[in-house]
Amino acid sequence: MKMLYRNIVAALIALIMVLLLASSAMAAGGIGTAPSDLTVISAVRQGQYEQSFVVMNLGDQESGYTLTATGDAGSWLSFFQIDTPDTPIDKIDLPAHVNQTVGVKIIIPSDAPDGDHQATIVVTSTPVVLTTGSESGQSVALAASINVAITVTGTQVIAGIVNYMDIADIEVGYPLLISVNINNTGNVVEEPEVKAVITHDTTTVDTISINNVEINPQKSATIPVNWDTTGEAPASYNADVTVSLEGNVIGEQNLNFKILPLGTLTRSGELTDIVVEGNPTTKLMGKVLATFTNTGQIATLATFTGEVYLKGSLVQTVTSDQILVGRGQTVVLNTYFKPDQAGTYVIKGYVTYEGKVTADKQITVKIDGPSSGSTKLIILIAVLIVVAVLAVVLIGNYRKIRQSVKKLRLH
């Protein structure tokens, strides 16, 4: 019987150790990625292609993740932040339970052979040491992978379509904005040339062109063409717009507009939403996204200003870059704030445009301290220890009860 008790106690201790290790691993963080596969077909040598995937921190603590690529096409891949595509990265940091989209740039070498090529994207979490009490355990790093399939062909396809062209009346002294949306239907990066000939009463006033906007294969982009109207009188004008790829015209249209006296067009706008991207902490800067819609009759320069409050006190003011917003256009104005301490923050914001100010909007953001995940782990360990102590006590009492019953039977 003594051996049975010893075995029960040993089993309980082993169970507690396993639970402690599991809880440490849970706090250290799980990892997830999506999708499981990326595909690039009809890629050409020296072509550049972009894809994206999502990294998910499934754990209870902030974690860092290293990004690598392996396989015969692994060296063709590099990674970037979605909002800064020209800056390569090889690691990211994510708060607990937060997802982040990562861009993948794929550049096909000039000597790449035709055919199918494979690469594997590996996302590895920062190693953590699992501990139980004062004893250190083993170092554990979690990893997830994404398969990348690339088919290289020697045939270069240059093609595209113009989805739409847009223009609006303006006032004296304001720049004219011509918006041209183009879809790259080919398999190489394209730089379309957009040319606009401005005329008044059949007389050419000015000619403007732009050809420095890159559009990746199977992607679309809106190219803004601006005309400085300084010195031009109020009148009716025409803009003959032509879009070309490698000298081949893929779209053309004659657009009419007017230059009106100053103050003719109404100006109005609306701040429709404020959100904070991700889950900022005292270690991680937060990104504030303010959505603004130009509901007026003329393009306007818009700027978002946010006031950050903690416990009713103003602790920080943040301001976005100024953006030209076309008539009827909706844009997202970005800025950042750095919480210095844990607590509940209130961000009150508004957009200024052409001397006017939108109505305020506000959002509440709860910022956790860096130790919140550790606190959860400590609580879990304490609960397990209490359960273990109760189990040992119950076993001891059970032995005493059995001995008492045995004595009564003997008497």
N, C-alpha and C positions, 0 to 999 in steps of 0.2 A: 504493500500500500504506500509506503514511503517513497518507493521508486515512482509510483504513479503520480504522487504529488509533485515530486521533483520534475517529472516530465511535463506536467501541466504548467508549472512555473516557467520552465525553460521555453516552452512553446509560446507562452505569453510574452516573455522577454524578446524572443525572436520576432514575434508579430509586431511588437512595438518598434523594434529596430527597423523593420521593413516599412512600417507606416511613416516613421520619421524620415527615412531616406526618400520615400515617395513624396512626402510633403515638401522636402527640400527641392526635389526635382520640379514639383509643380510650381513652387515659388520662383525657381530659377527661370522657368518660362518654357512653354511649348512654342512651336514654330509651324507655320503653314505658308504655302505658296499657291498661287493660281494665276493662269491655268497650268495644267500639267505639261502642255506641249505648245511650242511656237513653230510656225512654218513660214518660210520664204520661198516662193516659187518663181521661176523665170528670172533669177538674179543674173546680172551681167558683171563681168570683171570691171573693177574700179567703181562699181555701183555702191550706193549707200542706202541702207534701209533701216527703218526704226520699228521696234516692237515694244511691248511693255508687259510687266507682270506685277502681281501684288504680293508683298511680304506681310505676314500677319504675326504679331506677337500675341500668342495665346496664353501667356503666363501672367502672373500677378506682380511682376517686377519689370522695371525698365531694363532693356537689354540692347546690346550692340550686335550687329550682324555683318559678317564679311561676305562680299560678293566676288565669286570667281567663276571662270569658264574653262572647261576642259574639253578634250576631244580634238579631232583633226581640224575642226573649224573654230576651236576655242579662242585662238589668237585673233580672230576676226571680230570678236565681240568686245564691247566696252559698255559701261553703265553710266547713267546720268540722272540727275533730279529732273522731274518733269517740267518744273518751272524755270530751270536753268540748263537747257540742253547742250550748251557749249562747254559745260564744266564737268569733266569726268569724275566719277566717284568709285570707290571700291569698298565702302562700308556705310551703314546707316545706323542710327540709334532710334529706338521706338519705345515709347512708354507702354505700360501694361495695357493689353487688350486694344491695341491700336494697329490699324492697317496703313500701309503706304505703297503707292504705285511707283515703280522704278522703271525708267526708260532703258531700252537696250539699243545701242547703235551697232549695226552690222555693216562692215566695210569689206567688200570682196576684193582680194588681192588681184593685181594685174596678171599674175601667173597661175591663178586658180584653175584647175582642170574642170572641164564640163562634167556634169553628173551630180550625184547626191552626196552631200556632206553632213556630218553630224557634230553637234556640240552639246554639252551639258552645263547648264547654269547651276551652281551649287551655292546655297545660302546657308552659312554656318553661324550659329549663335556664339557669343562670347563664352568661353569655358568658365564654369563655376565649380567651386568645391563643395560637395555635399557634406554636411556636418551633422552630427548627433551629439548634443551636449558639448563637452569639451574635446571630444575626439574628432579628428579630421577624417574625411572620407576621400573618395576618389574624385578627380576632376572630370566634369561631364560637359560636352558640347553637343548641341542638337543641330541637325542639318536636314535640309530639304532640297530637292533637285527638280529641274525643269528640262525636258528634252527639246532640243532645237534642231529642226530639219531644214536644210538649205539646198535648193536645186539650182545649179549654175548652168546657164545656157550662153552660147556665143552670140545670140541674136539680141540686138538692142532695139527696143521699141520706144519711140518718142511719140507720144500722143496725149491729147487732153481735150477737155470740153469746157466752155464757158457756161457756168450755171446761171449767172445773172450779172447785170451792170446796174448801178444805182447812182443817182445824182439828185441834188435838191437845190432849191433857190437859196441865195445867200444875201447878205447885206454888204454895203460898201465897206471895204477894209477887212472883211472876213475872208479866210481862205476857202476856196472851193474844194470839196472833197468828192472824188469819184471813187466808188467802191466796185471792184471787179472780183467776183468769186470764180476760181478756176479749179477744176478737178484733174489731177494728173492720172491719166489712165494707162500710162506707159510703165516701164520697168526700170527707169533710171531717174535720178534727181533732175528736175527741170527748173529753169529760170525763165519764165515767160517774159516777153517784152510787151508792156502795155503802153501804147502811144495814144495821146489825145491831142487833136488839133482844134484849138479854140477859135471860133469865127464870130464876127458880128457884121451883119449885112453883107455876107459873102466875102468879107475881108478877113484875112488871117490875123488874129490878134497875138497868138502865142502858140508854141508847140512844146508839149511836155511828154516825157517818157520815163519809165522805170523798168529795170531788168535785173534787180539785185535781190529778189525774193525767191528763195529756194522752196520747192514743193516736192516732198518725198513721194515715191511711187505709191499709187492707190490712195493718196491723201488729197484733201482739198484745202485751199487757203484763200482768204480774202486779201487782195492787194489794194492798199489805199494809194490813190494818186492825188496829190495836193497841188493846187494852182494858186499862186500868190496874186490876189486881185488888186494889190495896191496900185492906185492911180487910175483904175478902171471906173468909168462912169456908170450910173444906173441905166440898164438897158436889157434887151433880150439877147441871149447868146446861144451858140450851138457848140457841142463837143463831139467831134467825130472820133470815136474810140475804136482802136484796133488791137487785138491780142494775137501775138505770134509765138510759135515755137520753132526754133532753128530756121527762121525765115519763112515758115509756113503759117498763113493766117488761119486761126481756129475760131475766131469770132470777131464781129464788128457791129457797131451800132451808133446811130446818131442820137444824141441826148440833148434835149432843150433845157435851158435854165435861165433864170433872171438874176441880175444884180439889182437889189432894191435899196431904197433910201434907208439910212440908219434908223433903227427903231421900228421898222415895219413888221418884222416877224416877232411872234411871241416866244418867250423863253420860259420853259418850265421843266421840272425834273422831279424824280421821286426816288428816295432811298427805300428800296423794297425789302431788304434783308441784311442782317449782320450775323455772321457765323464765325466760330473759331475752329480752325482745322486741326484735327488730331486731338491729342490730350496733353497739353503742355504741363510741365512740372517746374519746380524751382531749378531744375537742371536743364530744361528744354524750352527754347523760345516758342511762343505761340504765334500762329499766322492768322490774322484777322481778314476776313473776306467780306467786303461790303458791295452789295449789288445795287447798281444805279441805272435807271432808265431815263433816257432823254425823251420827254413827252412833248417837247416844244417843236417849233417849226424850223429850227436852225441848229447846226452843229455847235457844241459848247465844250469848253474846257472844264473838267470836273476834278475835284480833289476831295478825298475823304479825310476827316479828322475825327479821331477817337479819344475820349477822355477815360482813363482807367482809374477806378475808385476801389479802395479797400477800406472796409469799416467806415464808409462815408467820407473818407479823405481822398483827395486827388493825389495819386502817386505817380502818374505818368501820362503824357500826351503823345499820341502817335499820329503820323500823317503819311498818306500815300503819295505816290508820284502823280503829277497832273496828266490827265489823259483826254485827248480830243474824242468826244462821243458824238457820233453822227445822229442825225434826226431819226427818232424811233429806235435807236440802237440801245441795247442793254450790255453793260460791261461790269466786270468785277474789279474793284479797286482793292489792291493788296497792301497790307502793312503788317508790322510785327510788334509784339510786346514781350517783355521778359519779366515774369513774376519773380520777385525777390524772396517771397516767403509764402508758406501755405496759407490758404484762406479762401474765402468766397469773394471774387472780384466782380465788379459791375463795369461794363464797357458801354458808355454812351457815345453815340456817333452821329455825324451829319455830313452832308456833302455840300460844298460850295461850288457854284458855277455862275459865271457872268455876273458876279456881285450879288447873287441870290443864295439862299440857304434852304435846304430841305428840312422837313420835320425830323426831329430826333428819333432814333431807335436805340434800344439798349438790349444787352444780353448779359446773363449771369454765368460766370465760369468758376467752377470749384477747382482749386489747385491743391493737389496732394503733395505732402512732403516726400522726400526721397526714402523715408523709412516705412511708408505705409505697407509695402509688401512684406517687410521684415516683421512688422507688428502682427500681421495676419499669421505668419509662420510661428511666431512665439506663442500666440494664443492657441494654435493647433497643437503645438508640442505640449503646452500646459494641460490641455484637455486629455491628451493621450497619457500623460504621466498620472493624472488623477484616476483615469480608468484602470491603469495598471495597479495603482495602490489599492483601489477598491477590490480588484480581482484577487490580489494577494490576501487582503483581509478576509474576504468571503471564503477563500479556500481554508484559511486558518480557523475561522469559525466553524466551517463545515467539519473539520477534523475534530474539534472539541465536542460538537453536537454528537458525532458518531461515537466518540469515546463515552460520553454520558449515557447514551442509549444502550451501549454495550454493558456498562456497569449495572444499569437498572435491570437488564435481562438476567444478569448473573445473580442478582438478589431476588 
